[in-house]
Amino acid sequence: MSEKNYLYPLKFDTIFKEKIWGGTKIKDVLNKDFSPLKNCGETWEISGVEGNLTTVSEGNLKGWTLPELIAEYKDDLVGAKVYEEYGNEFPLLVKFIDAAQDLSIQVHPNDKLAKARHNSLGKTEMWYVFQADEGARLISGFNKDTNKEEYLDHLSNGRLTDLLNYEDVQSGDCFYLPAGRVHTIGQGLLLAEIQQSSDVTYRIYDFDRTDDEGNKRELHTEEALDALDYKGYSDYKTNYTPCLNESVPLVKSQYFRTNLLDYTTGIIREHYNSASFIIYTCVQGEAEIATQGHSTKICMGNAVLVPRKFPEIHIRTKSGFKMLETYMP
């Protein structure tokens, strides 16, 4: 491997997605220019999804995609355990989402179903809300135990929402959504989404919306039936206590782990016991991420991938920062 191809903390060019429900907060809050699109519902910050591959935005690896990087660097980039399980497929996808209107009510399949139907990973995800308009809500799960028959009866009679669990949302709220959980992001929310690397969504109900040409979006009623978890749960919102200048665990699952770092000063993060790359997703402030002589700036609306090769990470800041720290279990 030539010296010019050394690894370092990696930023990627953003992919902007116009959506029927998208707004302008990606530009107004995150200062990310999505022109010439009319709106932006999603940005894909770190993606190995075929057809939506983000490319390195700076440094000697500029222009490289995640599959190309993994093929070249293997364990040094993602870690031996991750490489053994996923090969050249990057396992996570990082997004920012701006919902100017409610998203469709939807569900994602688990690994087994997604593999059989789409040759894809399933889609378990988490949301971290960092801006919420007054009165904003979202849907996560059913409000009681139900079953396929009751669900179909409510769906066909226009009463599906009677079965769904609504949550009032504020900045700082976190939700973990395992595959199979019915959900939607409500109007007025700007959030970071970390998920398995999959773009498989079964749309259940879309509020009878039409596009500019008067067409309704496709629904996936039959596909969703075997994907849904019909149980009701009591703890949809992640219960955590914010703590300044400490690492606070948010999600600990078989697919990924995420901590919240809310710091006023610089820190050193040691990941010698981790077998994975680290992703930092900034939701407030700015910092510099440094590893063995290489550094990358990060600010609100950015995500940085730190290769597994660097278990000691120096995060420097003058103004403070709030970031999500994500890695594989």
VEXZADO-52799 format. One record per residue (C-alpha): residue in one letter; x negated, y negated, z. Coordinates in nm, 2 decimals. Layout:
<atoms>
[atom 'A', [X, Y, Z]]
...
</atoms>
This chain:
<atoms>
[atom 'M', [0.00, 0.00, 0.00]]
[atom 'S', [-0.15, -0.33, -0.10]]
[atom 'E', [-0.20, -0.61, 0.14]]
[atom 'K', [0.04, -0.83, -0.05]]
[atom 'N', [0.32, -0.59, 0.04]]
[atom 'Y', [0.30, -0.62, 0.42]]
[atom 'L', [0.62, -0.61, 0.63]]
[atom 'Y', [0.75, -0.89, 0.84]]
[atom 'P', [1.09, -1.01, 0.98]]
[atom 'L', [1.32, -1.02, 0.68]]
[atom 'K', [1.59, -1.26, 0.58]]
[atom 'F', [1.82, -1.20, 0.28]]
[atom 'D', [2.01, -1.41, 0.03]]
[atom 'T', [2.37, -1.44, 0.13]]
[atom 'I', [2.65, -1.29, -0.09]]
[atom 'F', [2.96, -1.50, -0.08]]
[atom 'K', [3.31, -1.35, -0.12]]
[atom 'E', [3.61, -1.55, -0.22]]
[atom 'K', [3.93, -1.41, -0.06]]
[atom 'I', [4.30, -1.48, -0.08]]
[atom 'W', [4.29, -1.56, 0.30]]
[atom 'G', [3.95, -1.74, 0.30]]
[atom 'G', [3.88, -2.09, 0.41]]
[atom 'T', [3.60, -2.35, 0.43]]
[atom 'K', [3.44, -2.28, 0.77]]
[atom 'I', [3.15, -2.10, 0.61]]
[atom 'K', [3.05, -2.44, 0.47]]
[atom 'D', [3.19, -2.67, 0.74]]
[atom 'V', [3.07, -2.48, 1.05]]
[atom 'L', [2.79, -2.26, 0.92]]
[atom 'N', [2.65, -2.51, 0.67]]
[atom 'K', [2.64, -2.24, 0.39]]
[atom 'D', [2.72, -2.37, 0.05]]
[atom 'F', [2.95, -2.12, -0.13]]
[atom 'S', [3.01, -2.33, -0.44]]
[atom 'P', [3.14, -2.28, -0.71]]
[atom 'L', [3.39, -2.06, -0.52]]
[atom 'K', [3.73, -2.22, -0.41]]
[atom 'N', [3.69, -2.07, -0.06]]
[atom 'C', [3.48, -1.82, 0.12]]
[atom 'G', [3.64, -1.54, 0.33]]
[atom 'E', [3.32, -1.34, 0.39]]
[atom 'T', [2.95, -1.36, 0.36]]
[atom 'W', [2.74, -1.05, 0.34]]
[atom 'E', [2.41, -1.12, 0.51]]
[atom 'I', [2.24, -0.78, 0.53]]
[atom 'S', [2.39, -0.52, 0.30]]
[atom 'G', [2.28, -0.19, 0.14]]
[atom 'V', [2.62, -0.13, -0.01]]
[atom 'E', [2.59, -0.03, -0.38]]
[atom 'G', [2.71, -0.32, -0.60]]
[atom 'N', [2.65, -0.57, -0.31]]
[atom 'L', [2.29, -0.53, -0.23]]
[atom 'T', [2.14, -0.83, -0.06]]
[atom 'T', [1.78, -0.93, -0.16]]
[atom 'V', [1.50, -1.06, 0.06]]
[atom 'S', [1.50, -1.44, 0.04]]
[atom 'E', [1.15, -1.53, 0.13]]
[atom 'G', [0.79, -1.41, 0.16]]
[atom 'N', [0.59, -1.16, -0.04]]
[atom 'L', [0.89, -0.92, -0.05]]
[atom 'K', [1.13, -1.17, -0.20]]
[atom 'G', [1.38, -1.01, -0.43]]
[atom 'W', [1.35, -0.66, -0.28]]
[atom 'T', [1.67, -0.48, -0.19]]
[atom 'L', [1.72, -0.26, 0.11]]
[atom 'P', [1.71, 0.07, -0.08]]
[atom 'E', [1.38, -0.04, -0.24]]
[atom 'L', [1.24, -0.15, 0.09]]
[atom 'I', [1.34, 0.18, 0.26]]
[atom 'A', [1.20, 0.39, -0.02]]
[atom 'E', [0.87, 0.20, 0.01]]
[atom 'Y', [0.83, 0.17, 0.39]]
[atom 'K', [1.05, 0.45, 0.52]]
[atom 'D', [0.98, 0.50, 0.90]]
[atom 'D', [0.80, 0.17, 0.93]]
[atom 'L', [1.12, -0.02, 0.83]]
[atom 'V', [1.41, 0.18, 0.98]]
[atom 'G', [1.25, 0.43, 1.21]]
[atom 'A', [1.19, 0.81, 1.17]]
[atom 'K', [1.53, 0.92, 1.32]]
[atom 'V', [1.73, 0.67, 1.11]]
[atom 'Y', [1.53, 0.77, 0.79]]
[atom 'E', [1.59, 1.14, 0.86]]
[atom 'E', [1.96, 1.09, 0.89]]
[atom 'Y', [2.03, 0.82, 0.62]]
[atom 'G', [1.74, 0.85, 0.38]]
[atom 'N', [1.73, 0.54, 0.16]]
[atom 'E', [2.08, 0.43, 0.26]]
[atom 'F', [2.08, 0.14, 0.51]]
[atom 'P', [2.33, 0.23, 0.78]]
[atom 'L', [2.47, -0.11, 0.88]]
[atom 'L', [2.63, -0.41, 0.72]]
[atom 'V', [2.63, -0.76, 0.87]]
[atom 'K', [2.90, -1.02, 0.78]]
[atom 'F', [3.05, -1.35, 0.88]]
[atom 'I', [3.42, -1.38, 0.83]]
[atom 'D', [3.64, -1.70, 0.80]]
[atom 'A', [4.01, -1.63, 0.82]]
[atom 'A', [4.21, -1.94, 0.71]]
[atom 'Q', [4.51, -1.70, 0.69]]
[atom 'D', [4.58, -1.36, 0.85]]
[atom 'L', [4.40, -1.08, 0.68]]
[atom 'S', [4.60, -0.78, 0.57]]
[atom 'I', [4.69, -0.52, 0.83]]
[atom 'Q', [4.45, -0.23, 0.76]]
[atom 'V', [4.26, 0.07, 0.88]]
[atom 'H', [3.93, 0.23, 0.79]]
[atom 'P', [3.86, 0.60, 0.76]]
[atom 'N', [3.61, 0.79, 0.98]]
[atom 'D', [3.29, 0.96, 0.85]]
[atom 'K', [3.46, 1.29, 0.77]]
[atom 'L', [3.75, 1.14, 0.57]]
[atom 'A', [3.54, 0.88, 0.40]]
[atom 'K', [3.28, 1.14, 0.29]]
[atom 'A', [3.55, 1.37, 0.15]]
[atom 'R', [3.74, 1.10, -0.03]]
[atom 'H', [3.48, 0.84, -0.13]]
[atom 'N', [3.14, 1.00, -0.07]]
[atom 'S', [3.09, 0.71, 0.18]]
[atom 'L', [3.02, 0.65, 0.54]]
[atom 'G', [3.32, 0.57, 0.76]]
[atom 'K', [3.37, 0.22, 0.89]]
[atom 'T', [3.34, 0.16, 1.26]]
[atom 'E', [3.29, -0.21, 1.33]]
[atom 'M', [3.27, -0.48, 1.60]]
[atom 'W', [3.37, -0.85, 1.60]]
[atom 'Y', [3.21, -1.13, 1.79]]
[atom 'V', [3.42, -1.44, 1.78]]
[atom 'F', [3.22, -1.77, 1.78]]
[atom 'Q', [3.49, -2.01, 1.68]]
[atom 'A', [3.87, -1.99, 1.73]]
[atom 'D', [4.14, -2.24, 1.66]]
[atom 'E', [4.39, -2.30, 1.93]]
[atom 'G', [4.65, -2.03, 1.94]]
[atom 'A', [4.45, -1.79, 1.73]]
[atom 'R', [4.53, -1.42, 1.76]]
[atom 'L', [4.43, -1.09, 1.61]]
[atom 'I', [4.57, -0.73, 1.60]]
[atom 'S', [4.38, -0.44, 1.74]]
[atom 'G', [4.55, -0.11, 1.78]]
[atom 'F', [4.90, 0.00, 1.87]]
[atom 'N', [5.08, -0.13, 2.17]]
[atom 'K', [5.18, 0.22, 2.28]]
[atom 'D', [5.13, 0.58, 2.18]]
[atom 'T', [5.31, 0.65, 1.85]]
[atom 'N', [5.31, 0.91, 1.57]]
[atom 'K', [5.32, 0.93, 1.20]]
[atom 'E', [5.70, 0.95, 1.18]]
[atom 'E', [5.77, 0.65, 1.40]]
[atom 'Y', [5.50, 0.45, 1.22]]
[atom 'L', [5.65, 0.52, 0.88]]
[atom 'D', [5.99, 0.43, 1.00]]
[atom 'H', [5.87, 0.09, 1.13]]
[atom 'L', [5.67, 0.03, 0.81]]
[atom 'S', [5.96, 0.11, 0.57]]
[atom 'N', [6.20, -0.11, 0.77]]
[atom 'G', [5.97, -0.41, 0.79]]
[atom 'R', [5.91, -0.37, 1.17]]
[atom 'L', [5.55, -0.25, 1.17]]
[atom 'T', [5.44, -0.55, 1.38]]
[atom 'D', [5.67, -0.43, 1.67]]
[atom 'L', [5.42, -0.14, 1.72]]
[atom 'L', [5.10, -0.35, 1.71]]
[atom 'N', [4.89, -0.49, 1.98]]
[atom 'Y', [4.83, -0.87, 1.96]]
[atom 'E', [4.54, -1.03, 2.14]]
[atom 'D', [4.50, -1.40, 2.21]]
[atom 'V', [4.14, -1.49, 2.11]]
[atom 'Q', [3.88, -1.74, 2.23]]
[atom 'S', [3.52, -1.81, 2.14]]
[atom 'G', [3.30, -1.55, 2.29]]
[atom 'D', [3.55, -1.26, 2.27]]
[atom 'C', [3.42, -0.93, 2.14]]
[atom 'F', [3.62, -0.63, 2.00]]
[atom 'Y', [3.49, -0.29, 1.92]]
[atom 'L', [3.70, -0.12, 1.65]]
[atom 'P', [3.63, 0.25, 1.59]]
[atom 'A', [3.74, 0.40, 1.26]]
[atom 'G', [4.11, 0.48, 1.26]]
[atom 'R', [4.21, 0.17, 1.46]]
[atom 'V', [4.48, -0.04, 1.29]]
[atom 'H', [4.37, -0.41, 1.29]]
[atom 'T', [4.37, -0.75, 1.14]]
[atom 'I', [4.18, -1.08, 1.19]]
[atom 'G', [4.42, -1.36, 1.26]]
[atom 'Q', [4.43, -1.71, 1.11]]
[atom 'G', [4.19, -1.96, 1.25]]
[atom 'L', [3.91, -1.72, 1.35]]
[atom 'L', [3.54, -1.74, 1.25]]
[atom 'L', [3.35, -1.43, 1.36]]
[atom 'A', [3.05, -1.21, 1.30]]
[atom 'E', [3.12, -0.86, 1.20]]
[atom 'I', [2.87, -0.57, 1.24]]
[atom 'Q', [2.98, -0.24, 1.09]]
[atom 'Q', [2.88, 0.08, 0.93]]
[atom 'S', [2.76, 0.04, 0.58]]
[atom 'S', [3.09, 0.10, 0.40]]
[atom 'D', [3.34, -0.10, 0.20]]
[atom 'V', [3.63, 0.14, 0.23]]
[atom 'T', [3.95, -0.03, 0.35]]
[atom 'Y', [4.31, 0.10, 0.35]]
[atom 'R', [4.55, -0.19, 0.33]]
[atom 'I', [4.88, -0.11, 0.51]]
[atom 'Y', [5.07, -0.44, 0.49]]
[atom 'D', [4.97, -0.77, 0.33]]
[atom 'F', [5.26, -1.00, 0.43]]
[atom 'D', [5.40, -0.99, 0.07]]
[atom 'R', [5.13, -1.23, -0.05]]
[atom 'T', [5.06, -1.29, -0.42]]
[atom 'D', [4.75, -1.41, -0.59]]
[atom 'D', [4.73, -1.71, -0.83]]
[atom 'E', [4.89, -1.50, -1.10]]
[atom 'G', [5.18, -1.38, -0.88]]
[atom 'N', [5.04, -1.03, -0.83]]
[atom 'K', [5.05, -0.85, -0.49]]
[atom 'R', [4.74, -0.67, -0.37]]
[atom 'E', [4.74, -0.30, -0.37]]
[atom 'L', [4.85, -0.11, -0.06]]
[atom 'H', [4.72, 0.22, 0.05]]
[atom 'T', [5.02, 0.37, 0.25]]
[atom 'E', [4.95, 0.73, 0.18]]
[atom 'E', [4.57, 0.71, 0.23]]
[atom 'A', [4.62, 0.54, 0.57]]
[atom 'L', [4.84, 0.81, 0.72]]
[atom 'D', [4.55, 1.06, 0.78]]
[atom 'A', [4.31, 0.78, 0.88]]
[atom 'L', [4.51, 0.62, 1.16]]
[atom 'D', [4.46, 0.68, 1.53]]
[atom 'Y', [4.82, 0.66, 1.66]]
[atom 'K', [4.73, 0.64, 2.03]]
[atom 'G', [4.78, 0.32, 2.23]]
[atom 'Y', [4.49, 0.20, 2.45]]
[atom 'S', [4.47, -0.05, 2.74]]
[atom 'D', [4.13, -0.19, 2.68]]
[atom 'Y', [4.10, -0.32, 2.32]]
[atom 'K', [3.90, -0.63, 2.41]]
[atom 'T', [3.54, -0.57, 2.53]]
[atom 'N', [3.51, -0.65, 2.90]]
[atom 'Y', [3.18, -0.82, 2.96]]
[atom 'T', [3.04, -1.10, 3.18]]
[atom 'P', [2.85, -1.38, 3.00]]
[atom 'C', [2.51, -1.44, 3.16]]
[atom 'L', [2.26, -1.70, 3.07]]
[atom 'N', [1.90, -1.60, 3.00]]
[atom 'E', [1.97, -1.22, 3.02]]
[atom 'S', [2.05, -0.95, 2.77]]
[atom 'V', [2.42, -0.85, 2.81]]
[atom 'P', [2.54, -0.52, 2.65]]
[atom 'L', [2.85, -0.56, 2.43]]
[atom 'V', [2.87, -0.23, 2.23]]
[atom 'K', [2.72, 0.11, 2.30]]
[atom 'S', [2.84, 0.36, 2.04]]
[atom 'Q', [2.71, 0.65, 1.83]]
[atom 'Y', [2.69, 0.42, 1.53]]
[atom 'F', [2.51, 0.11, 1.67]]
[atom 'R', [2.44, -0.08, 1.99]]
[atom 'T', [2.47, -0.46, 2.02]]
[atom 'N', [2.36, -0.69, 2.30]]
[atom 'L', [2.44, -1.06, 2.34]]
[atom 'L', [2.13, -1.28, 2.40]]
[atom 'D', [2.22, -1.63, 2.53]]
[atom 'Y', [1.90, -1.80, 2.61]]
[atom 'T', [1.78, -2.16, 2.68]]
[atom 'T', [1.41, -2.06, 2.66]]
[atom 'G', [1.19, -1.83, 2.45]]
[atom 'I', [1.17, -1.46, 2.53]]
[atom 'I', [0.98, -1.15, 2.44]]
[atom 'R', [1.20, -0.85, 2.35]]
[atom 'E', [1.03, -0.51, 2.39]]
[atom 'H', [1.18, -0.22, 2.19]]
[atom 'Y', [0.91, 0.04, 2.24]]
[atom 'N', [1.18, 0.30, 2.34]]
[atom 'S', [1.40, 0.22, 2.04]]
[atom 'A', [1.38, 0.44, 1.73]]
[atom 'S', [1.53, 0.18, 1.51]]
[atom 'F', [1.50, -0.15, 1.33]]
[atom 'I', [1.65, -0.45, 1.51]]
[atom 'I', [1.89, -0.70, 1.36]]
[atom 'Y', [1.94, -1.05, 1.51]]
[atom 'T', [2.25, -1.23, 1.41]]
[atom 'C', [2.26, -1.60, 1.52]]
[atom 'V', [2.59, -1.75, 1.63]]
[atom 'Q', [2.46, -2.06, 1.80]]
[atom 'G', [2.14, -2.27, 1.81]]
[atom 'E', [1.82, -2.18, 1.64]]
[atom 'A', [1.49, -2.00, 1.70]]
[atom 'E', [1.18, -1.85, 1.55]]
[atom 'I', [1.14, -1.47, 1.54]]
[atom 'A', [0.77, -1.37, 1.54]]
[atom 'T', [0.59, -1.04, 1.51]]
[atom 'Q', [0.21, -0.99, 1.49]]
[atom 'G', [0.13, -1.32, 1.32]]
[atom 'H', [0.44, -1.33, 1.10]]
[atom 'S', [0.74, -1.55, 1.19]]
[atom 'T', [1.09, -1.63, 1.04]]
[atom 'K', [1.32, -1.91, 1.14]]
[atom 'I', [1.68, -1.82, 1.23]]
[atom 'C', [1.98, -2.05, 1.29]]
[atom 'M', [2.36, -2.02, 1.33]]
[atom 'G', [2.49, -1.83, 1.03]]
[atom 'N', [2.16, -1.63, 0.97]]
[atom 'A', [2.07, -1.27, 1.02]]
[atom 'V', [1.71, -1.13, 1.04]]
[atom 'L', [1.60, -0.77, 1.01]]
[atom 'V', [1.30, -0.68, 1.22]]
[atom 'P', [1.13, -0.36, 1.09]]
[atom 'R', [1.08, -0.07, 1.34]]
[atom 'K', [0.71, -0.12, 1.29]]
[atom 'F', [0.73, -0.42, 1.54]]
[atom 'P', [0.86, -0.31, 1.88]]
[atom 'E', [0.75, -0.63, 2.04]]
[atom 'I', [0.94, -0.93, 1.92]]
[atom 'H', [0.87, -1.29, 2.03]]
[atom 'I', [1.17, -1.53, 2.01]]
[atom 'R', [1.08, -1.89, 2.04]]
[atom 'T', [1.32, -2.18, 2.07]]
[atom 'K', [1.33, -2.55, 2.16]]
[atom 'S', [1.71, -2.60, 2.17]]
[atom 'G', [1.83, -2.25, 2.29]]
[atom 'F', [2.02, -1.99, 2.10]]
[atom 'K', [2.29, -1.73, 2.11]]
[atom 'M', [2.23, -1.41, 1.91]]
[atom 'L', [2.36, -1.06, 1.87]]
[atom 'E', [2.09, -0.80, 1.89]]
[atom 'T', [2.18, -0.48, 1.71]]
[atom 'Y', [2.00, -0.15, 1.66]]
[atom 'M', [2.07, 0.22, 1.60]]
[atom 'P', [2.11, 0.46, 1.90]]
</atoms>
